[in-house]
Amino acid sequence: MLWQSGRSRDARSARAAKSFRRLVATADQVETEILSAYAELWEGEADRTAHRKLLASVGYGFFPLSASEFVIRFIAERTGGA
């Protein structure tokens, strides 16, 4: 059964990689206002930790269709809107 868990992990990694490629491909489409709101939230370690946690969830429960969706989710989580 060990080989099955490895295969499952590979599939999740592939989905995560696909999600990150989509984020990179759409990064230049994030609206200036949204990007400014995102940048304003970077105040300390709690924000960095939240960002790392959100990044870790990409492809493992969170499948953003665009960089805008990722940024909006981060803003919502940090401001209590999620």
PyMOL Python script that loads the backbone (N, CA, C, O; Angstrom):
from pymol import cmd

cmd.read_pdbstr("""\
ATOM      1  N   MET A   1       0.803  -1.199   0.000  1.00  0.00           N
ATOM      2  CA  MET A   1       0.000   0.000   0.000  1.00  0.00           C
ATOM      3  C   MET A   1       0.848   1.267   0.000  1.00  0.00           C
ATOM      4  O   MET A   1       0.348   2.336  -0.349  1.00  0.00           O
ATOM      5  N   LEU A   2       2.094   1.174   0.375  1.00  0.00           N
ATOM      6  CA  LEU A   2       2.959   2.345   0.411  1.00  0.00           C
ATOM      7  C   LEU A   2       3.045   3.003  -0.963  1.00  0.00           C
ATOM      8  O   LEU A   2       3.058   4.230  -1.062  1.00  0.00           O
ATOM      9  N   TRP A   3       3.103   2.207  -2.007  1.00  0.00           N
ATOM     10  CA  TRP A   3       3.206   2.782  -3.344  1.00  0.00           C
ATOM     11  C   TRP A   3       1.982   3.614  -3.691  1.00  0.00           C
ATOM     12  O   TRP A   3       2.087   4.581  -4.445  1.00  0.00           O
ATOM     13  N   GLN A   4       0.825   3.253  -3.153  1.00  0.00           N
ATOM     14  CA  GLN A   4      -0.376   4.019  -3.434  1.00  0.00           C
ATOM     15  C   GLN A   4      -0.316   5.398  -2.789  1.00  0.00           C
ATOM     16  O   GLN A   4      -0.728   6.387  -3.396  1.00  0.00           O
ATOM     17  N   SER A   5       0.190   5.468  -1.572  1.00  0.00           N
ATOM     18  CA  SER A   5       0.286   6.767  -0.926  1.00  0.00           C
ATOM     19  C   SER A   5       1.274   7.658  -1.666  1.00  0.00           C
ATOM     20  O   SER A   5       1.076   8.870  -1.746  1.00  0.00           O
ATOM     21  N   GLY A   6       2.336   7.068  -2.207  1.00  0.00           N
ATOM     22  CA  GLY A   6       3.285   7.835  -3.003  1.00  0.00           C
ATOM     23  C   GLY A   6       2.658   8.379  -4.266  1.00  0.00           C
ATOM     24  O   GLY A   6       2.914   9.515  -4.665  1.00  0.00           O
ATOM     25  N   ARG A   7       1.843   7.567  -4.884  1.00  0.00           N
ATOM     26  CA  ARG A   7       1.162   7.995  -6.110  1.00  0.00           C
ATOM     27  C   ARG A   7       0.193   9.134  -5.799  1.00  0.00           C
ATOM     28  O   ARG A   7       0.102  10.105  -6.550  1.00  0.00           O
ATOM     29  N   SER A   8      -0.524   9.006  -4.693  1.00  0.00           N
ATOM     30  CA  SER A   8      -1.457  10.045  -4.282  1.00  0.00           C
ATOM     31  C   SER A   8      -0.719  11.358  -4.012  1.00  0.00           C
ATOM     32  O   SER A   8      -1.172  12.432  -4.405  1.00  0.00           O
ATOM     33  N   ARG A   9       0.415  11.250  -3.341  1.00  0.00           N
ATOM     34  CA  ARG A   9       1.224  12.434  -3.040  1.00  0.00           C
ATOM     35  C   ARG A   9       1.722  13.068  -4.331  1.00  0.00           C
ATOM     36  O   ARG A   9       1.748  14.294  -4.443  1.00  0.00           O
ATOM     37  N   ASP A  10       2.121  12.246  -5.318  1.00  0.00           N
ATOM     38  CA  ASP A  10       2.580  12.772  -6.596  1.00  0.00           C
ATOM     39  C   ASP A  10       1.460  13.520  -7.322  1.00  0.00           C
ATOM     40  O   ASP A  10       1.695  14.567  -7.924  1.00  0.00           O
ATOM     41  N   ALA A  11       0.247  12.977  -7.261  1.00  0.00           N
ATOM     42  CA  ALA A  11      -0.890  13.628  -7.915  1.00  0.00           C
ATOM     43  C   ALA A  11      -1.179  14.970  -7.254  1.00  0.00           C
ATOM     44  O   ALA A  11      -1.459  15.953  -7.940  1.00  0.00           O
ATOM     45  N   ARG A  12      -1.113  15.017  -5.918  1.00  0.00           N
ATOM     46  CA  ARG A  12      -1.345  16.283  -5.220  1.00  0.00           C
ATOM     47  C   ARG A  12      -0.255  17.278  -5.568  1.00  0.00           C
ATOM     48  O   ARG A  12      -0.533  18.461  -5.765  1.00  0.00           O
ATOM     49  N   SER A  13       0.973  16.815  -5.643  1.00  0.00           N
ATOM     50  CA  SER A  13       2.082  17.710  -6.003  1.00  0.00           C
ATOM     51  C   SER A  13       1.908  18.250  -7.414  1.00  0.00           C
ATOM     52  O   SER A  13       2.202  19.417  -7.674  1.00  0.00           O
ATOM     53  N   ALA A  14       1.440  17.422  -8.311  1.00  0.00           N
ATOM     54  CA  ALA A  14       1.214  17.862  -9.691  1.00  0.00           C
ATOM     55  C   ALA A  14       0.106  18.916  -9.738  1.00  0.00           C
ATOM     56  O   ALA A  14       0.214  19.901 -10.469  1.00  0.00           O
ATOM     57  N   ARG A  15      -0.962  18.708  -8.953  1.00  0.00           N
ATOM     58  CA  ARG A  15      -2.037  19.706  -8.905  1.00  0.00           C
ATOM     59  C   ARG A  15      -1.527  21.012  -8.316  1.00  0.00           C
ATOM     60  O   ARG A  15      -1.884  22.091  -8.789  1.00  0.00           O
ATOM     61  N   ALA A  16      -0.703  20.920  -7.295  1.00  0.00           N
ATOM     62  CA  ALA A  16      -0.141  22.127  -6.686  1.00  0.00           C
ATOM     63  C   ALA A  16       0.739  22.864  -7.692  1.00  0.00           C
ATOM     64  O   ALA A  16       0.655  24.087  -7.811  1.00  0.00           O
ATOM     65  N   ALA A  17       1.577  22.133  -8.411  1.00  0.00           N
ATOM     66  CA  ALA A  17       2.449  22.755  -9.409  1.00  0.00           C
ATOM     67  C   ALA A  17       1.627  23.449 -10.489  1.00  0.00           C
ATOM     68  O   ALA A  17       1.970  24.546 -10.928  1.00  0.00           O
ATOM     69  N   LYS A  18       0.539  22.805 -10.918  1.00  0.00           N
ATOM     70  CA  LYS A  18      -0.330  23.407 -11.929  1.00  0.00           C
ATOM     71  C   LYS A  18      -0.949  24.698 -11.388  1.00  0.00           C
ATOM     72  O   LYS A  18      -1.032  25.699 -12.100  1.00  0.00           O
ATOM     73  N   SER A  19      -1.378  24.670 -10.137  1.00  0.00           N
ATOM     74  CA  SER A  19      -1.959  25.869  -9.522  1.00  0.00           C
ATOM     75  C   SER A  19      -0.945  26.998  -9.454  1.00  0.00           C
ATOM     76  O   SER A  19      -1.277  28.146  -9.749  1.00  0.00           O
ATOM     77  N   PHE A  20       0.294  26.689  -9.066  1.00  0.00           N
ATOM     78  CA  PHE A  20       1.324  27.729  -8.981  1.00  0.00           C
ATOM     79  C   PHE A  20       1.676  28.280 -10.353  1.00  0.00           C
ATOM     80  O   PHE A  20       1.933  29.477 -10.486  1.00  0.00           O
ATOM     81  N   ARG A  21       1.692  27.435 -11.373  1.00  0.00           N
ATOM     82  CA  ARG A  21       1.942  27.943 -12.733  1.00  0.00           C
ATOM     83  C   ARG A  21       0.841  28.917 -13.144  1.00  0.00           C
ATOM     84  O   ARG A  21       1.106  29.922 -13.803  1.00  0.00           O
ATOM     85  N   ARG A  22      -0.395  28.613 -12.752  1.00  0.00           N
ATOM     86  CA  ARG A  22      -1.526  29.499 -13.057  1.00  0.00           C
ATOM     87  C   ARG A  22      -1.366  30.829 -12.311  1.00  0.00           C
ATOM     88  O   ARG A  22      -1.665  31.888 -12.863  1.00  0.00           O
ATOM     89  N   LEU A  23      -0.900  30.778 -11.067  1.00  0.00           N
ATOM     90  CA  LEU A  23      -0.682  32.014 -10.310  1.00  0.00           C
ATOM     91  C   LEU A  23       0.364  32.882 -10.985  1.00  0.00           C
ATOM     92  O   LEU A  23       0.184  34.091 -11.130  1.00  0.00           O
ATOM     93  N   VAL A  24       1.450  32.262 -11.392  1.00  0.00           N
ATOM     94  CA  VAL A  24       2.521  33.011 -12.064  1.00  0.00           C
ATOM     95  C   VAL A  24       2.013  33.615 -13.371  1.00  0.00           C
ATOM     96  O   VAL A  24       2.314  34.767 -13.682  1.00  0.00           O
ATOM     97  N   ALA A  25       1.253  32.847 -14.127  1.00  0.00           N
ATOM     98  CA  ALA A  25       0.770  33.302 -15.432  1.00  0.00           C
ATOM     99  C   ALA A  25      -0.215  34.464 -15.317  1.00  0.00           C
ATOM    100  O   ALA A  25      -0.365  35.242 -16.258  1.00  0.00           O
ATOM    101  N   THR A  26      -0.886  34.586 -14.172  1.00  0.00           N
ATOM    102  CA  THR A  26      -1.901  35.630 -14.023  1.00  0.00           C
ATOM    103  C   THR A  26      -1.483  36.749 -13.069  1.00  0.00           C
ATOM    104  O   THR A  26      -2.284  37.635 -12.772  1.00  0.00           O
ATOM    105  N   ALA A  27      -0.259  36.720 -12.596  1.00  0.00           N
ATOM    106  CA  ALA A  27       0.196  37.709 -11.608  1.00  0.00           C
ATOM    107  C   ALA A  27       0.095  39.142 -12.125  1.00  0.00           C
ATOM    108  O   ALA A  27      -0.235  40.051 -11.364  1.00  0.00           O
ATOM    109  N   ASP A  28       0.369  39.346 -13.384  1.00  0.00           N
ATOM    110  CA  ASP A  28       0.334  40.709 -13.915  1.00  0.00           C
ATOM    111  C   ASP A  28      -1.091  41.227 -14.133  1.00  0.00           C
ATOM    112  O   ASP A  28      -1.279  42.373 -14.541  1.00  0.00           O
ATOM    113  N   GLN A  29      -2.084  40.393 -13.865  1.00  0.00           N
ATOM    114  CA  GLN A  29      -3.477  40.795 -14.039  1.00  0.00           C
ATOM    115  C   GLN A  29      -4.143  41.245 -12.735  1.00  0.00           C
ATOM    116  O   GLN A  29      -5.309  41.641 -12.736  1.00  0.00           O
ATOM    117  N   VAL A  30      -3.401  41.183 -11.625  1.00  0.00           N
ATOM    118  CA  VAL A  30      -3.958  41.625 -10.345  1.00  0.00           C
ATOM    119  C   VAL A  30      -4.135  43.142 -10.397  1.00  0.00           C
ATOM    120  O   VAL A  30      -3.204  43.881 -10.715  1.00  0.00           O
ATOM    121  N   GLU A  31      -5.345  43.585 -10.078  1.00  0.00           N
ATOM    122  CA  GLU A  31      -5.634  45.021 -10.133  1.00  0.00           C
ATOM    123  C   GLU A  31      -4.791  45.773  -9.105  1.00  0.00           C
ATOM    124  O   GLU A  31      -4.503  45.258  -8.025  1.00  0.00           O
ATOM    125  N   THR A  32      -4.408  46.973  -9.451  1.00  0.00           N
ATOM    126  CA  THR A  32      -3.545  47.810  -8.614  1.00  0.00           C
ATOM    127  C   THR A  32      -4.137  48.016  -7.223  1.00  0.00           C
ATOM    128  O   THR A  32      -3.414  47.948  -6.229  1.00  0.00           O
ATOM    129  N   GLU A  33      -5.428  48.264  -7.142  1.00  0.00           N
ATOM    130  CA  GLU A  33      -6.073  48.504  -5.840  1.00  0.00           C
ATOM    131  C   GLU A  33      -5.991  47.270  -4.943  1.00  0.00           C
ATOM    132  O   GLU A  33      -5.749  47.375  -3.741  1.00  0.00           O
ATOM    133  N   ILE A  34      -6.195  46.114  -5.545  1.00  0.00           N
ATOM    134  CA  ILE A  34      -6.122  44.861  -4.780  1.00  0.00           C
ATOM    135  C   ILE A  34      -4.694  44.619  -4.318  1.00  0.00           C
ATOM    136  O   ILE A  34      -4.466  44.219  -3.176  1.00  0.00           O
ATOM    137  N   LEU A  35      -3.742  44.858  -5.195  1.00  0.00           N
ATOM    138  CA  LEU A  35      -2.341  44.670  -4.844  1.00  0.00           C
ATOM    139  C   LEU A  35      -1.912  45.634  -3.743  1.00  0.00           C
ATOM    140  O   LEU A  35      -1.127  45.269  -2.869  1.00  0.00           O
ATOM    141  N   SER A  36      -2.419  46.849  -3.781  1.00  0.00           N
ATOM    142  CA  SER A  36      -2.106  47.823  -2.730  1.00  0.00           C
ATOM    143  C   SER A  36      -2.674  47.381  -1.388  1.00  0.00           C
ATOM    144  O   SER A  36      -2.001  47.488  -0.362  1.00  0.00           O
ATOM    145  N   ALA A  37      -3.904  46.887  -1.389  1.00  0.00           N
ATOM    146  CA  ALA A  37      -4.518  46.395  -0.151  1.00  0.00           C
ATOM    147  C   ALA A  37      -3.727  45.217   0.398  1.00  0.00           C
ATOM    148  O   ALA A  37      -3.543  45.102   1.609  1.00  0.00           O
ATOM    149  N   TYR A  38      -3.268  44.358  -0.472  1.00  0.00           N
ATOM    150  CA  TYR A  38      -2.448  43.199  -0.100  1.00  0.00           C
ATOM    151  C   TYR A  38      -1.153  43.667   0.556  1.00  0.00           C
ATOM    152  O   TYR A  38      -0.763  43.152   1.604  1.00  0.00           O
ATOM    153  N   ALA A  39      -0.497  44.629  -0.053  1.00  0.00           N
ATOM    154  CA  ALA A  39       0.785  45.123   0.462  1.00  0.00           C
ATOM    155  C   ALA A  39       0.625  45.798   1.819  1.00  0.00           C
ATOM    156  O   ALA A  39       1.521  45.717   2.660  1.00  0.00           O
ATOM    157  N   GLU A  40      -0.489  46.451   2.037  1.00  0.00           N
ATOM    158  CA  GLU A  40      -0.724  47.143   3.306  1.00  0.00           C
ATOM    159  C   GLU A  40      -0.876  46.185   4.488  1.00  0.00           C
ATOM    160  O   GLU A  40      -0.728  46.588   5.642  1.00  0.00           O
ATOM    161  N   LEU A  41      -1.168  44.932   4.202  1.00  0.00           N
ATOM    162  CA  LEU A  41      -1.390  43.958   5.273  1.00  0.00           C
ATOM    163  C   LEU A  41      -0.097  43.379   5.846  1.00  0.00           C
ATOM    164  O   LEU A  41      -0.135  42.658   6.843  1.00  0.00           O
ATOM    165  N   TRP A  42       1.016  43.677   5.245  1.00  0.00           N
ATOM    166  CA  TRP A  42       2.289  43.111   5.692  1.00  0.00           C
ATOM    167  C   TRP A  42       2.849  43.939   6.835  1.00  0.00           C
ATOM    168  O   TRP A  42       3.600  44.892   6.627  1.00  0.00           O
ATOM    169  N   GLU A  43       2.461  43.547   8.068  1.00  0.00           N
ATOM    170  CA  GLU A  43       2.893  44.302   9.240  1.00  0.00           C
ATOM    171  C   GLU A  43       3.813  43.528  10.163  1.00  0.00           C
ATOM    172  O   GLU A  43       4.541  44.136  10.947  1.00  0.00           O
ATOM    173  N   GLY A  44       3.803  42.227  10.095  1.00  0.00           N
ATOM    174  CA  GLY A  44       4.631  41.496  11.044  1.00  0.00           C
ATOM    175  C   GLY A  44       4.661  40.007  10.782  1.00  0.00           C
ATOM    176  O   GLY A  44       4.247  39.522   9.729  1.00  0.00           O
ATOM    177  N   GLU A  45       5.165  39.300  11.778  1.00  0.00           N
ATOM    178  CA  GLU A  45       5.345  37.848  11.660  1.00  0.00           C
ATOM    179  C   GLU A  45       4.026  37.129  11.426  1.00  0.00           C
ATOM    180  O   GLU A  45       3.985  36.153  10.678  1.00  0.00           O
ATOM    181  N   ALA A  46       2.947  37.589  12.049  1.00  0.00           N
ATOM    182  CA  ALA A  46       1.648  36.928  11.864  1.00  0.00           C
ATOM    183  C   ALA A  46       1.218  36.960  10.393  1.00  0.00           C
ATOM    184  O   ALA A  46       0.616  36.007   9.898  1.00  0.00           O
ATOM    185  N   ASP A  47       1.525  38.048   9.708  1.00  0.00           N
ATOM    186  CA  ASP A  47       1.182  38.155   8.291  1.00  0.00           C
ATOM    187  C   ASP A  47       2.038  37.218   7.447  1.00  0.00           C
ATOM    188  O   ASP A  47       1.543  36.580   6.518  1.00  0.00           O
ATOM    189  N   ARG A  48       3.311  37.142   7.771  1.00  0.00           N
ATOM    190  CA  ARG A  48       4.197  36.218   7.048  1.00  0.00           C
ATOM    191  C   ARG A  48       3.759  34.775   7.271  1.00  0.00           C
ATOM    192  O   ARG A  48       3.758  33.968   6.341  1.00  0.00           O
ATOM    193  N   THR A  49       3.392  34.458   8.491  1.00  0.00           N
ATOM    194  CA  THR A  49       2.935  33.105   8.809  1.00  0.00           C
ATOM    195  C   THR A  49       1.649  32.779   8.057  1.00  0.00           C
ATOM    196  O   THR A  49       1.507  31.688   7.504  1.00  0.00           O
ATOM    197  N   ALA A  50       0.721  33.720   8.037  1.00  0.00           N
ATOM    198  CA  ALA A  50      -0.540  33.520   7.321  1.00  0.00           C
ATOM    199  C   ALA A  50      -0.283  33.328   5.823  1.00  0.00           C
ATOM    200  O   ALA A  50      -0.935  32.507   5.178  1.00  0.00           O
ATOM    201  N   HIS A  51       0.654  34.078   5.283  1.00  0.00           N
ATOM    202  CA  HIS A  51       0.979  33.962   3.862  1.00  0.00           C
ATOM    203  C   HIS A  51       1.583  32.597   3.561  1.00  0.00           C
ATOM    204  O   HIS A  51       1.213  31.954   2.579  1.00  0.00           O
ATOM    205  N   ARG A  52       2.510  32.154   4.403  1.00  0.00           N
ATOM    206  CA  ARG A  52       3.106  30.817   4.217  1.00  0.00           C
ATOM    207  C   ARG A  52       2.045  29.730   4.295  1.00  0.00           C
ATOM    208  O   ARG A  52       2.073  28.775   3.519  1.00  0.00           O
ATOM    209  N   LYS A  53       1.115  29.870   5.227  1.00  0.00           N
ATOM    210  CA  LYS A  53       0.039  28.890   5.386  1.00  0.00           C
ATOM    211  C   LYS A  53      -0.843  28.855   4.138  1.00  0.00           C
ATOM    212  O   LYS A  53      -1.209  27.779   3.666  1.00  0.00           O
ATOM    213  N   LEU A  54      -1.181  30.025   3.609  1.00  0.00           N
ATOM    214  CA  LEU A  54      -2.005  30.069   2.399  1.00  0.00           C
ATOM    215  C   LEU A  54      -1.248  29.480   1.213  1.00  0.00           C
ATOM    216  O   LEU A  54      -1.824  28.732   0.423  1.00  0.00           O
ATOM    217  N   LEU A  55       0.025  29.806   1.081  1.00  0.00           N
ATOM    218  CA  LEU A  55       0.838  29.217   0.008  1.00  0.00           C
ATOM    219  C   LEU A  55       0.871  27.701   0.115  1.00  0.00           C
ATOM    220  O   LEU A  55       0.772  26.997  -0.890  1.00  0.00           O
ATOM    221  N   ALA A  56       1.010  27.199   1.341  1.00  0.00           N
ATOM    222  CA  ALA A  56       1.070  25.749   1.552  1.00  0.00           C
ATOM    223  C   ALA A  56      -0.242  25.068   1.196  1.00  0.00           C
ATOM    224  O   ALA A  56      -0.252  23.879   0.877  1.00  0.00           O
ATOM    225  N   SER A  57      -1.343  25.799   1.245  1.00  0.00           N
ATOM    226  CA  SER A  57      -2.643  25.201   0.936  1.00  0.00           C
ATOM    227  C   SER A  57      -2.925  25.135  -0.566  1.00  0.00           C
ATOM    228  O   SER A  57      -3.842  24.435  -0.994  1.00  0.00           O
ATOM    229  N   VAL A  58      -2.141  25.861  -1.366  1.00  0.00           N
ATOM    230  CA  VAL A  58      -2.353  25.862  -2.811  1.00  0.00           C
ATOM    231  C   VAL A  58      -2.081  24.461  -3.354  1.00  0.00           C
ATOM    232  O   VAL A  58      -0.997  23.906  -3.179  1.00  0.00           O
ATOM    233  N   GLY A  59      -3.085  23.912  -4.010  1.00  0.00           N
ATOM    234  CA  GLY A  59      -2.979  22.573  -4.566  1.00  0.00           C
ATOM    235  C   GLY A  59      -3.310  21.480  -3.565  1.00  0.00           C
ATOM    236  O   GLY A  59      -3.324  20.298  -3.908  1.00  0.00           O
ATOM    237  N   TYR A  60      -3.573  21.874  -2.336  1.00  0.00           N
ATOM    238  CA  TYR A  60      -3.900  20.925  -1.268  1.00  0.00           C
ATOM    239  C   TYR A  60      -5.126  21.424  -0.520  1.00  0.00           C
ATOM    240  O   TYR A  60      -5.095  21.547   0.704  1.00  0.00           O
ATOM    241  N   GLY A  61      -6.192  21.710  -1.230  1.00  0.00           N
ATOM    242  CA  GLY A  61      -7.413  22.199  -0.616  1.00  0.00           C
ATOM    243  C   GLY A  61      -7.818  23.575  -1.118  1.00  0.00           C
ATOM    244  O   GLY A  61      -8.993  23.937  -1.044  1.00  0.00           O
ATOM    245  N   PHE A  62      -6.880  24.335  -1.621  1.00  0.00           N
ATOM    246  CA  PHE A  62      -7.161  25.655  -2.196  1.00  0.00           C
ATOM    247  C   PHE A  62      -6.593  25.660  -3.604  1.00  0.00           C
ATOM    248  O   PHE A  62      -5.392  25.479  -3.805  1.00  0.00           O
ATOM    249  N   PHE A  63      -7.474  25.869  -4.578  1.00  0.00           N
ATOM    250  CA  PHE A  63      -7.086  25.817  -5.979  1.00  0.00           C
ATOM    251  C   PHE A  63      -7.472  27.127  -6.668  1.00  0.00           C
ATOM    252  O   PHE A  63      -8.428  27.170  -7.442  1.00  0.00           O
ATOM    253  N   PRO A  64      -6.720  28.194  -6.380  1.00  0.00           N
ATOM    254  CA  PRO A  64      -7.065  29.490  -6.981  1.00  0.00           C
ATOM    255  C   PRO A  64      -6.924  29.446  -8.498  1.00  0.00           C
ATOM    256  O   PRO A  64      -5.986  28.859  -9.037  1.00  0.00           O
ATOM    257  N   LEU A  65      -7.866  30.071  -9.161  1.00  0.00           N
ATOM    258  CA  LEU A  65      -7.834  30.108 -10.622  1.00  0.00           C
ATOM    259  C   LEU A  65      -6.983  31.244 -11.151  1.00  0.00           C
ATOM    260  O   LEU A  65      -6.684  31.308 -12.344  1.00  0.00           O
ATOM    261  N   SER A  66      -6.592  32.150 -10.248  1.00  0.00           N
ATOM    262  CA  SER A  66      -5.774  33.285 -10.674  1.00  0.00           C
ATOM    263  C   SER A  66      -5.021  33.855  -9.472  1.00  0.00           C
ATOM    264  O   SER A  66      -5.339  33.566  -8.318  1.00  0.00           O
ATOM    265  N   ALA A  67      -4.027  34.662  -9.773  1.00  0.00           N
ATOM    266  CA  ALA A  67      -3.291  35.351  -8.714  1.00  0.00           C
ATOM    267  C   ALA A  67      -4.222  36.314  -7.977  1.00  0.00           C
ATOM    268  O   ALA A  67      -4.076  36.516  -6.771  1.00  0.00           O
ATOM    269  N   SER A  68      -5.161  36.899  -8.686  1.00  0.00           N
ATOM    270  CA  SER A  68      -6.127  37.789  -8.039  1.00  0.00           C
ATOM    271  C   SER A  68      -6.918  37.040  -6.977  1.00  0.00           C
ATOM    272  O   SER A  68      -7.131  37.561  -5.882  1.00  0.00           O
ATOM    273  N   GLU A  69      -7.350  35.837  -7.285  1.00  0.00           N
ATOM    274  CA  GLU A  69      -8.096  35.043  -6.320  1.00  0.00           C
ATOM    275  C   GLU A  69      -7.243  34.735  -5.090  1.00  0.00           C
ATOM    276  O   GLU A  69      -7.734  34.778  -3.962  1.00  0.00           O
ATOM    277  N   PHE A  70      -5.973  34.427  -5.311  1.00  0.00           N
ATOM    278  CA  PHE A  70      -5.064  34.163  -4.194  1.00  0.00           C
ATOM    279  C   PHE A  70      -4.932  35.403  -3.302  1.00  0.00           C
ATOM    280  O   PHE A  70      -5.049  35.308  -2.080  1.00  0.00           O
ATOM    281  N   VAL A  71      -4.690  36.552  -3.911  1.00  0.00           N
ATOM    282  CA  VAL A  71      -4.492  37.796  -3.173  1.00  0.00           C
ATOM    283  C   VAL A  71      -5.774  38.192  -2.429  1.00  0.00           C
ATOM    284  O   VAL A  71      -5.720  38.617  -1.275  1.00  0.00           O
ATOM    285  N   ILE A  72      -6.904  38.052  -3.084  1.00  0.00           N
ATOM    286  CA  ILE A  72      -8.179  38.377  -2.442  1.00  0.00           C
ATOM    287  C   ILE A  72      -8.428  37.462  -1.248  1.00  0.00           C
ATOM    288  O   ILE A  72      -8.929  37.908  -0.216  1.00  0.00           O
ATOM    289  N   ARG A  73      -8.085  36.206  -1.383  1.00  0.00           N
ATOM    290  CA  ARG A  73      -8.252  35.262  -0.261  1.00  0.00           C
ATOM    291  C   ARG A  73      -7.370  35.662   0.913  1.00  0.00           C
ATOM    292  O   ARG A  73      -7.808  35.628   2.062  1.00  0.00           O
ATOM    293  N   PHE A  74      -6.126  36.042   0.626  1.00  0.00           N
ATOM    294  CA  PHE A  74      -5.223  36.479   1.684  1.00  0.00           C
ATOM    295  C   PHE A  74      -5.796  37.703   2.385  1.00  0.00           C
ATOM    296  O   PHE A  74      -5.820  37.760   3.614  1.00  0.00           O
ATOM    297  N   ILE A  75      -6.250  38.669   1.622  1.00  0.00           N
ATOM    298  CA  ILE A  75      -6.831  39.886   2.205  1.00  0.00           C
ATOM    299  C   ILE A  75      -8.024  39.521   3.088  1.00  0.00           C
ATOM    300  O   ILE A  75      -8.139  40.011   4.212  1.00  0.00           O
ATOM    301  N   ALA A  76      -8.894  38.678   2.591  1.00  0.00           N
ATOM    302  CA  ALA A  76     -10.085  38.290   3.353  1.00  0.00           C
ATOM    303  C   ALA A  76      -9.702  37.598   4.661  1.00  0.00           C
ATOM    304  O   ALA A  76     -10.275  37.882   5.713  1.00  0.00           O
ATOM    305  N   GLU A  77      -8.743  36.701   4.589  1.00  0.00           N
ATOM    306  CA  GLU A  77      -8.327  35.990   5.804  1.00  0.00           C
ATOM    307  C   GLU A  77      -7.685  36.925   6.826  1.00  0.00           C
ATOM    308  O   GLU A  77      -7.887  36.752   8.028  1.00  0.00           O
ATOM    309  N   ARG A  78      -6.933  37.891   6.380  1.00  0.00           N
ATOM    310  CA  ARG A  78      -6.245  38.799   7.285  1.00  0.00           C
ATOM    311  C   ARG A  78      -7.153  39.889   7.829  1.00  0.00           C
ATOM    312  O   ARG A  78      -6.845  40.497   8.855  1.00  0.00           O
ATOM    313  N   THR A  79      -8.264  40.141   7.158  1.00  0.00           N
ATOM    314  CA  THR A  79      -9.159  41.200   7.621  1.00  0.00           C
ATOM    315  C   THR A  79     -10.464  40.654   8.198  1.00  0.00           C
ATOM    316  O   THR A  79     -11.378  41.412   8.523  1.00  0.00           O
ATOM    317  N   GLY A  80     -10.536  39.336   8.320  1.00  0.00           N
ATOM    318  CA  GLY A  80     -11.720  38.721   8.914  1.00  0.00           C
ATOM    319  C   GLY A  80     -12.871  38.525   7.949  1.00  0.00           C
ATOM    320  O   GLY A  80     -13.991  38.238   8.371  1.00  0.00           O
ATOM    321  N   GLY A  81     -12.611  38.673   6.666  1.00  0.00           N
ATOM    322  CA  GLY A  81     -13.666  38.514   5.673  1.00  0.00           C
ATOM    323  C   GLY A  81     -13.820  37.109   5.133  1.00  0.00           C
ATOM    324  O   GLY A  81     -14.707  36.848   4.319  1.00  0.00           O
ATOM    325  N   ALA A  82     -12.964  36.199   5.578  1.00  0.00           N
ATOM    326  CA  ALA A  82     -13.046  34.831   5.051  1.00  0.00           C
ATOM    327  C   ALA A  82     -13.946  33.966   5.882  1.00  0.00           C
ATOM    328  O   ALA A  82     -14.124  32.787   5.576  1.00  0.00           O
TER     329      ALA A  82
END
""", "prot")
cmd.dss("prot")
cmd.show_as("cartoon", "prot")
cmd.util.cbc("prot")
cmd.orient("prot")
